[in-house]
């Protein structure tokens, strides 16, 4: 049972994803409750390998309404990602290559736990982005033509 919480379409557009990893996230109780309310933003989130651990930056989990001041969490605090040691070492090696980054692709529920999918991505330049947009527009136009043709056949 995997329920989608959020998808980072901006990262899928701006990066060519080479590999994907599933990671757990170290969260506090109020953060989980806030995520259950749908108050999560992953559009600017990314990961880094530092000191043998993977850290998640710019994941925005808004404050939980019913929490008091002592138990409330910081919305954009740095959170640790939970991965196997082999995966961490592999990610470290891949991020040492110039031009590769670790953007957050999506957040989802797996059983009762929040999982984050990170990708090893190479940034696209403006020419690649224009080409991808042109291909998407051409594909959309082709679908419209097929739909019009099918409607004429029914009448």
Backbone torsions as a table, in degrees:
resi	resn	phi	psi	omega
1	UNK	NA	106.4	176.7
2	UNK	-120.3	118.4	178.5
3	UNK	-108.3	126.9	-177.9
4	UNK	-70.7	130.0	174.7
5	UNK	-97.9	-52.4	-178.6
6	UNK	-154.6	149.8	176.9
7	UNK	-125.9	138.5	-179.7
8	UNK	-98.6	85.5	-178.6
9	UNK	-68.3	-27.9	178.5
10	UNK	-63.2	-40.8	179.2
11	UNK	-68.5	-37.3	179.1
12	UNK	-67.3	-27.3	178.0
13	UNK	-82.1	-40.5	-172.7
14	UNK	-86.0	-16.1	-176.9
15	UNK	-124.0	146.5	168.6
16	UNK	-92.0	111.1	-173.9
17	UNK	-82.2	121.6	-178.6
18	UNK	-94.3	-37.3	-178.5
19	UNK	-149.2	153.4	-179.5
20	UNK	-125.0	143.7	178.4
21	UNK	-131.8	142.7	174.3
22	UNK	-100.4	131.6	-178.1
23	UNK	-136.6	145.5	171.0
24	UNK	-81.2	164.0	-179.6
25	UNK	-125.5	137.3	176.1
26	UNK	-83.3	108.7	-175.2
27	UNK	-122.2	157.8	172.6
28	UNK	-93.7	166.4	-176.3
29	UNK	-59.9	-43.5	-179.3
30	UNK	-67.4	-28.7	178.0
31	UNK	-68.1	-42.0	179.3
32	UNK	-63.8	-43.0	179.1
33	UNK	-63.7	-38.5	178.2
34	UNK	-67.5	-39.4	177.7
35	UNK	-64.8	-37.4	176.8
36	UNK	-62.0	-28.8	176.7
37	UNK	-81.4	-3.8	178.0
38	UNK	83.8	27.0	-176.1
39	UNK	-105.2	59.3	-178.0
40	UNK	-127.5	136.4	177.6
41	UNK	-130.3	120.8	-178.2
42	UNK	-114.7	14.5	-172.3
43	UNK	-64.8	-31.5	-179.1
44	UNK	-108.1	7.2	-172.8
45	UNK	-75.9	143.7	176.3
46	UNK	-151.4	165.8	-178.3
47	UNK	-119.0	156.4	175.4
48	UNK	-140.5	147.4	174.4
49	UNK	-98.2	118.4	-179.1
50	UNK	-139.0	131.0	176.2
51	UNK	53.1	40.5	176.5
52	UNK	77.3	10.6	177.8
53	UNK	-134.2	157.7	178.8
54	UNK	-103.4	126.9	-177.8
55	UNK	-114.9	142.7	-178.1
56	UNK	-105.9	125.7	-178.0
57	UNK	-114.1	150.7	173.8
58	UNK	62.1	21.0	171.3
59	UNK	-78.7	118.1	-173.3
60	UNK	-100.4	104.8	174.9
61	UNK	-109.6	109.6	-176.4
62	UNK	-65.2	159.2	-177.0
63	UNK	-63.1	145.3	176.9
64	UNK	-81.3	130.1	-172.9
65	UNK	-60.3	-42.7	-169.6
66	UNK	-91.9	4.9	179.8
67	UNK	-85.3	147.8	175.8
68	UNK	-85.6	177.9	-174.3
69	UNK	-63.2	-30.0	-176.8
70	UNK	-76.8	-34.3	-176.8
71	UNK	-95.8	-2.7	-178.5
72	UNK	-70.5	148.9	-178.6
73	UNK	-104.1	161.0	174.5
74	UNK	-78.7	126.9	-173.8
75	UNK	-61.1	-39.8	-175.7
76	UNK	-113.2	33.3	-178.6
77	UNK	-69.7	160.3	177.7
78	UNK	-78.1	130.8	-178.0
79	UNK	-119.5	147.9	-179.3
80	UNK	-88.5	137.2	174.0
81	UNK	-94.5	142.7	-176.6
82	UNK	-103.6	108.8	-179.6
83	UNK	-133.4	162.9	174.4
84	UNK	-71.7	153.6	-177.8
85	UNK	-58.4	-40.3	179.3
86	UNK	-62.4	-40.1	179.0
87	UNK	-66.1	-39.3	179.9
88	UNK	-64.3	-44.4	179.6
89	UNK	-64.0	-39.0	178.2
90	UNK	-65.6	-43.4	177.6
91	UNK	-62.7	-39.2	179.2
92	UNK	-61.5	-44.7	178.6
93	UNK	-63.1	-39.1	-178.5
94	UNK	-72.0	-32.8	-178.8
95	UNK	-79.5	-11.6	176.3
96	UNK	-75.2	-18.1	176.8
97	UNK	-73.9	133.6	-178.0
98	UNK	-66.4	133.6	176.5
99	UNK	96.1	-2.5	179.0
100	UNK	-103.0	140.0	-179.5
101	UNK	-133.5	170.2	179.1
102	UNK	-119.8	77.4	178.5
103	UNK	-78.5	152.4	175.0
104	UNK	-82.6	127.5	-176.4
105	UNK	-95.6	-42.8	180.0
106	UNK	-160.9	162.1	174.4
107	UNK	-125.1	139.8	-177.3
108	UNK	-154.8	164.1	175.8
109	UNK	-92.0	134.5	171.8
110	UNK	-128.5	111.5	-167.0
111	UNK	58.3	-119.0	179.8
112	UNK	-112.0	21.0	-176.9
113	UNK	-115.1	147.6	176.9
114	UNK	-86.0	127.2	177.3
115	UNK	-117.5	148.7	178.2
116	UNK	-120.0	132.9	174.6
117	UNK	-101.6	118.2	176.3
118	UNK	-109.6	152.4	-179.5
119	UNK	-125.4	148.8	170.9
120	UNK	-89.0	113.9	-172.7
121	UNK	-126.6	146.6	173.8
122	UNK	-105.5	127.5	-178.0
123	UNK	-64.0	138.4	177.0
124	UNK	-86.8	145.8	174.8
125	UNK	-88.4	176.8	-174.6
126	UNK	-61.9	-36.4	179.1
127	UNK	-63.3	-42.1	178.0
128	UNK	-64.5	-39.9	179.8
129	UNK	-64.2	-42.7	178.9
130	UNK	-63.5	-41.8	-179.8
131	UNK	-63.5	-42.5	179.0
132	UNK	-64.5	-41.8	177.7
133	UNK	-63.5	-38.8	179.2
134	UNK	-66.0	-42.4	178.0
135	UNK	-62.4	-41.2	179.6
136	UNK	-63.6	-42.1	179.2
137	UNK	-66.0	-41.5	177.7
138	UNK	-62.6	-41.9	-179.9
139	UNK	-64.4	-42.1	178.9
140	UNK	-62.9	-42.0	179.4
141	UNK	-65.1	-39.9	178.1
142	UNK	-63.1	-39.7	177.8
143	UNK	-64.7	-38.3	177.9
144	UNK	-63.6	-42.5	179.9
145	UNK	-62.8	-44.2	179.4
146	UNK	-63.5	-41.7	179.6
147	UNK	-63.3	-42.8	177.8
148	UNK	-63.3	-40.8	179.4
149	UNK	-63.3	-42.5	179.7
150	UNK	-66.6	-34.4	179.0
151	UNK	-68.6	-37.8	178.5
152	UNK	-66.6	-33.0	-180.0
153	UNK	-69.4	-26.6	-178.5
154	UNK	-78.1	-30.9	-173.6
155	UNK	-73.7	NA	NA
